[in-house]
Amino acid sequence: MEEGIINRVKTLMESRKASRQTRIVEIETATHKRRGLLRGVQSDGTIVFSWIPELDPKAKKIEFTDMEIITILCEYRPEQILSIN
């Protein structure tokens, strides 16, 4: 399962460079669901994610041109993640 989560993150990241990632994803753990932007996988397998607390539930992409976005940097171990979409 852990390897599957890491592969899923890498697949989502392949379509865009991490610094230009604009596609919103949802990460579900045992305690919460959070929507935001993937930032990548560190060498130790930690998944880095920018949670956007006030994100519109209908939003699919983020464009940084006209708005200031507050994000909270989160780090997850693959075993903490139940799903990522």
MOZICOR-V293956 format. One record per residue. N is the residue number from 0. RES is the residue in one letter. SS is DSSP state (a for helix, b for strand, c for the rest). PHI is phi in whole degrees, -180 to 180 (none if undefined). D_CENTER is the distance of its C-alpha to the mean C-alpha in Angstrom with 1 decimal. Layout:
N_RES_SS_PHI_D_CENTER + N_RES_SS_PHI_D_CENTER
This chain:
0_M_c_none_17.5 + 1_E_a_-61_15.6 + 2_E_a_-64_16.3 + 3_G_a_-64_15.1 + 4_I_a_-65_11.6 + 5_I_a_-63_11.7 + 6_N_a_-64_13.3 + 7_R_a_-63_10.8 + 8_V_a_-62_8.0 + 9_K_a_-62_10.9 + 10_T_a_-64_12.0 + 11_L_a_-64_9.1 + 12_M_a_-78_9.4 + 13_E_a_-61_13.2 + 14_S_c_-69_13.7 + 15_R_c_-145_12.9 + 16_K_c_-68_13.3 + 17_A_a_-55_10.4 + 18_S_a_-72_12.5 + 19_R_a_-116_12.9 + 20_Q_c_-63_9.5 + 21_T_c_-127_10.1 + 22_R_b_-78_8.8 + 23_I_c_-80_7.0 + 24_V_b_-125_5.3 + 25_E_b_-118_6.6 + 26_I_b_-109_6.5 + 27_E_b_-113_10.3 + 28_T_b_-119_12.4 + 29_A_c_-65_16.1 + 30_T_c_-108_16.1 + 31_H_c_-164_13.5 + 32_K_b_-120_11.0 + 33_R_b_-133_8.4 + 34_R_b_-111_7.0 + 35_G_b_175_5.3 + 36_L_b_-118_4.1 + 37_L_b_-71_3.0 + 38_R_b_-115_6.4 + 39_G_b_137_8.0 + 40_V_b_-120_10.2 + 41_Q_c_-77_13.2 + 42_S_c_-61_16.6 + 43_D_c_-88_17.0 + 44_G_c_93_14.1 + 45_T_c_-69_11.8 + 46_I_b_-95_8.1 + 47_V_b_-103_7.0 + 48_F_b_-142_4.2 + 49_S_b_-101_6.1 + 50_W_b_-78_7.1 + 51_I_c_-115_9.7 + 52_P_c_-57_12.5 + 53_E_c_-95_14.9 + 54_L_c_-69_12.9 + 55_D_c_-60_15.4 + 56_P_c_-61_14.7 + 57_K_c_-88_16.1 + 58_A_c_-68_13.9 + 59_K_c_-111_12.4 + 60_K_b_-140_12.0 + 61_I_c_-118_12.3 + 62_E_c_-116_15.4 + 63_F_c_-89_16.2 + 64_T_c_-75_19.9 + 65_D_c_-113_21.4 + 66_M_c_-143_19.4 + 67_E_c_-99_18.4 + 68_I_c_-111_14.9 + 69_I_c_-96_14.5 + 70_T_c_-123_11.2 + 71_I_b_-121_11.0 + 72_L_b_-74_9.7 + 73_C_b_-122_8.8 + 74_E_b_-124_9.6 + 75_Y_b_-126_9.9 + 76_R_c_-84_12.6 + 77_P_a_-54_12.3 + 78_E_a_-70_15.1 + 79_Q_a_-80_13.4 + 80_I_b_-92_11.1 + 81_L_b_-86_13.2 + 82_S_b_-156_11.1 + 83_I_b_-143_7.9 + 84_N_c_-134_8.8
